[in-house]
Amino acid sequence: MSKTKNTQEPEIQEDDVREYEDALLNDDSEADEAEFLALIAEEKEKYLRLYAEYENFRRRSKQERESLFSAVTAQTAGSFLEVYDSLEAAVKVECADASYKKGVELTLEKLKAVFSSLGIEEISAVGEKFDPELHSAVTSVSDEEKDDGEIVQQFQAGFRLGGTVLRHAIVVVNNR
């Protein structure tokens, strides 16, 4: 059994061509053109709306990722603040072994560098004007040489990540 392929192309009838030409030249072509333009305008509007939705989705997703990263960084850094306090206290204590003390100092500096790389900065306190958004006053003193509301001592360092305070600096404030 042999199969033969039908390789003949469909025949185009002359009557079909005439009908097509007549349809193109017909007065209805203006109506078809208006319909076609309206359809194009509608599809363009759909495209623009879809594009705007996509851009909004991209922007929201980016903001959510950044917000999540900041929240996770803040939570993680908060866990390391006690370690920072312990290292800072250890540096202040006199030690007979100089190399041991140097090791603790280097560890504290390394932790500060890690905080810095994450965008976490220490809140400046001593000599600054008291700001309840950044500082927590535990007591006050009266010193005529210092300005009113000036921080004269810091008990515990405060930290912030961008605009978010991770921990307020615990301070002593001057009151005249």
C-alpha positions in Angstrom: 0.0 0.0 0.0 1.4 3.3 -0.9 0.1 6.5 0.3 0.3 9.5 -1.8 0.2 13.0 -0.4 -2.1 15.5 -1.8 0.2 18.4 -2.5 -2.3 20.5 -4.4 -3.0 23.9 -2.9 -6.7 24.9 -2.6 -7.9 26.6 -5.6 -8.9 30.3 -5.4 -12.0 30.9 -7.2 -12.3 34.1 -9.2 -15.7 34.7 -7.7 -14.3 34.6 -4.2 -11.7 37.3 -5.1 -14.4 39.5 -6.6 -16.6 39.2 -3.4 -13.6 40.1 -1.2 -12.8 43.2 -3.4 -16.5 44.2 -3.3 -16.6 43.9 0.5 -13.5 46.1 0.8 -15.0 48.7 -1.4 -18.4 48.6 0.2 -19.7 51.5 2.3 -19.6 49.2 5.4 -15.8 49.5 5.4 -16.0 52.8 7.3 -18.1 51.2 10.0 -15.7 48.3 10.2 -12.8 50.7 10.4 -14.5 52.6 13.3 -15.3 49.3 15.0 -11.7 48.2 14.6 -10.3 51.5 16.0 -12.7 51.2 19.0 -11.5 47.7 19.6 -7.9 48.8 19.4 -8.6 51.6 21.9 -10.3 49.2 24.2 -7.4 46.8 24.1 -4.9 49.6 24.6 -6.8 50.7 27.7 -6.8 47.1 29.0 -3.0 46.9 28.4 -2.4 50.2 30.2 -4.5 49.1 33.2 -2.7 45.8 33.4 0.7 47.5 33.1 -0.2 49.9 35.9 -1.3 47.0 38.1 1.9 45.2 37.4 4.0 48.3 38.3 2.0 48.8 41.6 2.5 45.1 42.4 6.3 45.4 41.8 6.5 48.6 44.0 4.5 47.0 46.8 6.5 43.8 46.7 9.8 45.8 46.9 8.5 47.8 49.8 7.4 44.6 51.6 10.7 42.9 51.1 12.6 46.0 52.4 10.2 46.2 55.4 10.6 42.5 56.1 14.4 42.8 55.9 14.4 45.8 58.3 12.1 43.9 60.8 14.3 40.8 60.7 17.5 42.8 61.1 16.0 44.8 64.0 14.9 41.6 65.7 18.2 39.9 65.2 20.2 42.9 66.3 18.0 43.2 69.4 19.2 39.8 70.4 22.8 40.8 70.1 22.4 44.0 72.2 23.0 42.0 75.4 26.2 40.6 74.0 27.2 44.2 73.1 26.5 45.3 76.7 28.5 42.4 78.2 31.5 43.1 75.9 31.3 46.8 76.7 31.3 46.1 80.4 34.2 43.7 80.1 36.3 46.3 78.3 35.8 48.7 81.2 37.0 46.2 83.8 40.7 46.2 84.6 42.4 43.0 83.6 45.8 41.6 84.4 46.1 39.8 81.1 46.6 42.5 78.4 46.2 40.1 75.5 42.8 38.9 76.9 41.6 42.5 77.3 42.8 43.3 73.7 40.8 40.2 72.5 37.6 41.5 74.2 38.2 45.0 72.7 38.7 43.5 69.2 35.5 41.4 69.6 33.6 44.5 70.6 34.9 46.4 67.6 34.0 43.5 65.3 30.4 43.5 66.7 30.3 47.3 66.1 31.4 46.8 62.5 28.7 44.1 62.0 26.1 46.5 63.3 27.4 49.3 61.0 27.3 47.0 58.0 23.6 46.3 58.8 22.8 50.0 59.1 22.5 49.9 62.8 24.0 53.0 64.5 24.6 53.9 68.1 22.5 56.8 69.4 24.8 59.6 70.6 24.0 60.7 74.1 26.6 62.5 76.3 26.7 66.2 75.5 23.5 66.0 73.4 20.1 67.6 74.2 17.7 65.1 75.7 15.3 63.7 73.1 12.5 61.4 74.5 12.3 59.7 71.1 16.0 58.5 71.4 16.8 58.6 75.1 15.3 57.3 78.4 16.2 59.4 81.5 16.6 57.4 84.7 17.6 60.4 86.8 18.5 64.0 86.7 21.2 66.2 88.2 21.6 69.9 88.7 24.8 71.3 87.2 25.1 75.1 86.5 27.9 74.5 84.0 25.7 72.4 81.7 22.7 73.4 79.7 19.3 72.5 80.8 18.2 69.2 79.2 21.8 68.3 78.3 22.7 64.6 78.8 25.6 64.4 81.3 26.0 60.6 81.6 25.1 57.4 79.7 24.4 54.1 81.5 23.5 52.0 78.5 24.0 52.7 74.8 21.0 53.1 72.5 20.7 51.9 68.9 18.6 52.6 65.9 18.1 51.1 62.5 17.2 53.9 60.1 14.4 55.7 61.7 13.5 52.8 64.1 14.8 52.9 67.6 15.9 49.4 68.6 16.7 50.5 72.2 16.7 53.9 73.8 19.9 55.2 75.4 19.6 55.2 79.2 20.9 58.5 80.4 21.2 61.1 83.2 19.9 64.5 82.3 20.9 67.9 83.6 18.0 70.0 85.1 18.8 73.5 86.4 
